[in-house]
């Protein structure tokens, strides 16, 4: 059974806010608020997979301390752009 889009957006938004480290809570909740509504299903799939990554790794990728893996590179760069634009 397919998850309704509205439920999926709410679930991904909640997973963005309740991470493990506060920095990633802030970064990903800001990103989710800014971008999730505009994502197509493929982008939602990529974001859902990204949320399964370890917070310490995500933070190092988003902050530029380490290069992100190629499959996540574009989304990580977009997250960095949104997170640090304010």
CORSUL-V993313 format. One record per pair of residues at least 4 apart in sequence whose ideal C-beta (glycine too) atoms are under 7 Angstrom apart, sorted by the first residue. I is the first residue (numbers start at 1). J is the second residue. If there is no record, write none. Layout:
[[I;J] [I;J]]
This chain:
[[3;7] [3;8] [4;8] [5;9] [6;10] [7;11] [8;12] [8;44] [9;13] [9;36] [9;37] [10;14] [11;15] [12;16] [12;32] [12;36] [12;44] [12;47] [12;48] [12;51] [13;17] [13;32] [13;36] [14;18] [15;51] [16;28] [16;29] [16;31] [16;32] [16;51] [17;25] [17;29] [18;25] [19;24] [19;25] [19;28] [19;55] [20;24] [20;55] [21;55] [21;59] [22;26] [23;27] [23;59] [24;28] [24;55] [24;58] [24;59] [25;29] [26;30] [27;31] [27;62] [27;79] [27;83] [28;32] [29;33] [30;34] [30;82] [30;83] [31;35] [31;79] [31;82] [31;83] [32;36] [34;82] [35;39] [35;82] [39;43] [39;44] [39;47] [41;45] [42;46] [43;47] [44;48] [45;49] [46;50] [46;75] [47;51] [47;75] [50;72] [50;75] [53;57] [53;58] [54;58] [55;59] [56;60] [57;61] [58;62] [59;63] [60;65] [60;66] [61;66] [61;68] [61;76] [62;76] [62;79] [62;80] [62;83] [64;80] [68;72] [68;73] [68;76] [72;76] [73;77] [74;78] [75;79] [76;80] [77;81] [78;82] [79;83] [80;84] [81;85]]
